[in-house]
């Protein structure tokens, strides 16, 4: 542990790694190692994805993966897959341990630079180690650096400047003509690449939603409402039954 890093920072980084490890693509099961600020202890060859987040806290989160995963995504049977998109669920899960936050699209960086900059900002690095075979060693790294936190998670103790901005006159008129992508989602599931490649006409995919359950309405990928599926003329539609507030989305 580097001097100046307290137990709360280490515990928070470890929680971020625990949240990310279940969503990170890997060729072998991974376990969370000891948090550190020593870049040399977790150095691996591969690619880093670093993203900034804001909301209940502000800072940066990074994930480094090995070159094997980078090459596997680049040469997927379904074509080249974007690394940033592949690790985004893990990035969002890691940042979410701090509370409701919004994670930006992220950027690709060399591992040494990403980890050094994050550690230099007071961040903590957590190695993800292959459980078996043990000789694989560190297969990924999760890094978390918190620059600031909103007191009370945006409650009554928020800074006066933030309060004024929050309660000031709305500037929504500027956005009225901006087009947004609206998507209706019946449900989701997670599948391995092997399962995806085995799909054929007639295959049935089970979703995480009960039959007759409400469909989600998303704007630019963010949940805003739920409703029931209806048929309008010959097209499907959604009858809104619930508006989802920010606290419910979190």
C-alpha positions as CSV (number, residue, x, y, z in Angstrom):
1,X,0.0,0.0,0.0
2,X,1.3,3.5,-0.8
3,X,1.5,6.0,2.0
4,X,-1.6,8.3,1.9
5,X,-3.9,5.6,0.7
6,X,-6.4,4.8,3.4
7,X,-8.4,1.7,4.1
8,X,-11.6,3.2,2.7
9,X,-9.9,3.8,-0.7
10,X,-8.6,0.3,-0.8
11,X,-11.9,-1.2,0.2
12,X,-13.7,0.9,-2.4
13,X,-11.3,-0.1,-5.2
14,X,-11.7,-3.8,-4.2
15,X,-15.5,-3.5,-4.3
16,X,-15.2,-2.0,-7.8
17,X,-13.1,-4.9,-8.9
18,X,-15.5,-7.4,-7.4
19,X,-18.4,-5.7,-9.3
20,X,-16.4,-5.7,-12.6
21,X,-15.0,-9.2,-12.5
22,X,-18.3,-11.0,-13.2
23,X,-18.9,-8.9,-16.3
24,X,-15.4,-8.9,-17.8
25,X,-14.8,-11.2,-20.8
26,X,-12.1,-13.8,-19.8
27,X,-10.9,-17.1,-20.9
28,X,-10.6,-18.4,-17.3
29,X,-12.4,-17.6,-14.0
30,X,-10.8,-14.6,-12.3
31,X,-10.4,-13.7,-8.6
32,X,-9.7,-10.3,-7.1
33,X,-6.1,-9.8,-5.9
34,X,-4.7,-7.3,-3.4
35,X,-5.2,-3.6,-4.1
36,X,-2.0,-1.6,-4.8
37,X,-0.7,1.7,-6.1
38,X,2.5,0.1,-7.5
39,X,2.1,-0.1,-11.3
40,X,4.9,-2.6,-11.6
41,X,3.0,-5.1,-9.4
42,X,0.1,-5.3,-11.9
43,X,1.9,-4.6,-15.2
44,X,0.6,-6.7,-18.1
45,X,0.9,-6.4,-21.9
46,X,-2.4,-5.6,-23.6
47,X,-4.8,-2.7,-23.9
48,X,-6.4,-0.3,-21.4
49,X,-9.8,1.4,-21.5
50,X,-10.1,4.4,-19.3
51,X,-13.4,6.3,-18.7
52,X,-14.4,9.3,-16.6
53,X,-17.6,9.3,-14.6
54,X,-19.7,11.9,-12.8
55,X,-22.7,12.0,-10.6
56,X,-22.6,10.9,-6.9
57,X,-18.8,11.0,-7.4
58,X,-16.4,12.2,-10.0
59,X,-13.2,10.4,-11.1
60,X,-11.8,7.8,-13.5
61,X,-12.1,4.1,-13.9
62,X,-9.8,1.9,-16.0
63,X,-9.7,-1.7,-17.0
64,X,-6.6,-3.3,-18.6
65,X,-6.9,-6.6,-20.4
66,X,-4.3,-8.9,-21.9
67,X,-3.3,-9.0,-25.5
68,X,-5.0,-12.4,-25.9
69,X,-8.4,-10.9,-25.3
70,X,-7.7,-7.9,-27.6
71,X,-6.7,-10.3,-30.4
72,X,-9.7,-12.6,-29.8
73,X,-12.1,-9.6,-30.1
74,X,-10.3,-8.3,-33.2
75,X,-10.6,-11.7,-34.9
76,X,-14.0,-12.8,-33.7
77,X,-16.0,-15.0,-36.1
78,X,-18.6,-12.2,-36.1
79,X,-16.0,-9.7,-37.2
80,X,-13.9,-7.3,-35.3
81,X,-15.6,-6.4,-31.9
82,X,-14.9,-3.1,-30.2
83,X,-12.9,-3.5,-27.0
84,X,-14.5,-0.4,-25.3
85,X,-18.0,-1.9,-25.8
86,X,-16.9,-5.3,-24.6
87,X,-15.6,-4.0,-21.3
88,X,-18.2,-1.2,-20.8
89,X,-20.5,-3.2,-18.6
90,X,-17.6,-3.9,-16.3
91,X,-16.5,-0.3,-16.3
92,X,-20.1,0.8,-15.4
93,X,-20.3,-1.8,-12.6
94,X,-17.0,-0.7,-11.1
95,X,-18.0,3.0,-11.1
96,X,-21.5,2.2,-9.7
97,X,-20.1,1.1,-6.3
98,X,-19.8,4.9,-5.6
99,X,-23.5,5.5,-6.2
100,X,-25.4,6.7,-9.2
101,X,-22.9,7.9,-11.8
102,X,-22.7,8.4,-15.6
103,X,-19.7,6.9,-17.3
104,X,-18.4,8.4,-20.5
105,X,-17.6,6.3,-23.7
106,X,-14.0,5.9,-22.6
107,X,-10.7,5.9,-24.5
108,X,-8.1,3.3,-25.5
109,X,-4.7,3.8,-23.9
110,X,-1.4,1.9,-23.5
111,X,-1.6,0.0,-20.1
112,X,1.5,1.5,-18.6
113,X,0.3,5.1,-19.3
114,X,-3.3,4.5,-18.1
115,X,-2.2,2.8,-14.8
116,X,0.5,5.4,-14.1
117,X,-1.8,8.3,-14.7
118,X,-4.5,6.8,-12.5
119,X,-2.1,5.9,-9.7
120,X,-0.6,9.4,-9.9
121,X,-4.1,10.8,-9.4
122,X,-4.3,8.9,-6.1
123,X,-6.1,5.9,-7.6
124,X,-5.9,2.3,-6.5
125,X,-5.2,-0.7,-8.8
126,X,-6.6,-4.1,-8.3
127,X,-5.3,-7.2,-10.2
128,X,-7.7,-9.9,-11.4
129,X,-5.9,-13.2,-11.3
130,X,-6.7,-16.4,-13.1
131,X,-7.9,-19.1,-10.7
132,X,-6.8,-21.9,-12.9
133,X,-4.4,-22.6,-14.4
134,X,-2.5,-20.6,-11.7
135,X,0.5,-20.0,-13.9
136,X,-1.6,-17.5,-16.0
137,X,-1.2,-14.9,-13.3
138,X,-2.7,-11.5,-13.7
139,X,-5.2,-11.4,-16.5
140,X,-6.7,-8.0,-16.0
141,X,-6.5,-4.9,-13.8
142,X,-9.2,-2.6,-12.5
143,X,-8.2,0.9,-11.5
144,X,-10.3,3.5,-9.6
145,X,-9.5,7.1,-8.8
146,X,-12.1,9.3,-7.1
147,X,-11.5,13.1,-7.6
148,X,-14.5,14.3,-5.7
149,X,-17.8,13.1,-4.1
150,X,-21.1,15.0,-3.9
151,X,-21.8,15.2,-0.2
152,X,-24.9,13.2,0.7
153,X,-24.9,11.8,-2.9
154,X,-26.6,14.9,-4.1
155,X,-28.9,15.4,-1.1
156,X,-29.3,18.5,1.1
157,X,-25.6,19.0,1.7
158,X,-24.7,19.6,-1.9
159,X,-22.6,22.7,-2.7
160,X,-24.4,26.0,-3.1
161,X,-23.2,26.4,-6.7
162,X,-24.5,23.0,-7.6
163,X,-27.8,23.8,-5.8
164,X,-28.2,27.0,-7.8
165,X,-27.5,25.2,-11.1
166,X,-30.0,22.5,-10.2
167,X,-32.8,24.9,-9.2
168,X,-32.1,27.6,-11.8
169,X,-34.2,28.3,-14.9
170,X,-34.3,25.3,-17.2
171,X,-32.6,25.5,-20.5
172,X,-34.6,22.7,-22.1
173,X,-35.9,25.0,-24.9
174,X,-32.5,24.6,-26.6
175,X,-33.1,20.9,-26.8
176,X,-36.6,20.7,-28.2
177,X,-35.6,20.0,-31.8
178,X,-32.9,17.5,-30.9
179,X,-33.8,14.0,-32.1
180,X,-33.3,11.1,-29.6
181,X,-33.2,7.4,-30.3
182,X,-36.1,5.7,-28.5
183,X,-36.0,1.9,-28.1
184,X,-38.5,-0.6,-26.6
185,X,-36.9,-3.6,-25.0
186,X,-38.8,-6.8,-24.1
187,X,-35.9,-8.3,-22.1
188,X,-32.2,-9.2,-22.1
189,X,-30.0,-12.2,-21.7
190,X,-26.2,-12.9,-21.7
191,X,-24.7,-15.5,-24.0
192,X,-21.2,-16.7,-24.6
193,X,-19.7,-16.4,-28.1
194,X,-20.0,-20.2,-28.4
195,X,-23.7,-20.0,-27.8
196,X,-24.1,-17.1,-30.3
197,X,-22.3,-19.1,-33.0
198,X,-24.6,-22.1,-32.4
199,X,-27.8,-20.1,-33.1
200,X,-29.8,-21.3,-36.1
201,X,-33.3,-20.6,-37.5
202,X,-35.9,-21.9,-35.1
203,X,-33.7,-21.4,-32.0
204,X,-35.4,-19.9,-29.0
205,X,-33.7,-17.5,-26.6
206,X,-35.0,-17.1,-23.1
207,X,-35.1,-13.5,-21.9
208,X,-35.0,-12.2,-18.3
209,X,-38.6,-11.0,-18.4
210,X,-41.7,-12.9,-17.5
211,X,-44.3,-13.4,-20.2
212,X,-46.8,-10.6,-20.1
213,X,-44.4,-8.4,-18.2
214,X,-43.9,-4.7,-19.0
215,X,-41.5,-3.7,-21.7
216,X,-38.8,-1.0,-21.0
217,X,-38.7,2.2,-23.0
218,X,-35.2,3.6,-23.3
219,X,-34.0,7.0,-24.7
220,X,-30.4,6.8,-25.9
221,X,-30.0,3.6,-24.0
222,X,-31.3,5.0,-20.7
223,X,-34.5,3.7,-19.1
224,X,-37.2,6.3,-18.8
225,X,-40.5,4.4,-18.7
226,X,-42.2,1.0,-18.8
227,X,-45.3,0.0,-20.6
228,X,-47.4,-2.8,-22.2
229,X,-47.0,-3.9,-25.8
230,X,-49.9,-3.0,-28.1
231,X,-50.7,-3.3,-31.8
232,X,-51.4,-0.1,-33.7
233,X,-52.7,-0.9,-37.2
234,X,-50.0,-3.4,-38.2
235,X,-47.2,-2.0,-36.1
236,X,-46.2,-2.7,-32.5
237,X,-46.4,0.1,-30.0
238,X,-46.0,0.7,-26.2
239,X,-48.7,2.0,-23.9
240,X,-46.9,3.8,-21.1
241,X,-47.9,2.5,-17.7
242,X,-45.0,3.9,-15.5
243,X,-42.5,6.8,-15.7
244,X,-39.2,5.8,-14.2
245,X,-37.6,8.5,-12.1
246,X,-33.8,9.0,-11.6
247,X,-33.8,7.3,-8.2
248,X,-35.5,4.2,-9.7
249,X,-33.0,4.1,-12.6
250,X,-30.2,4.1,-10.1
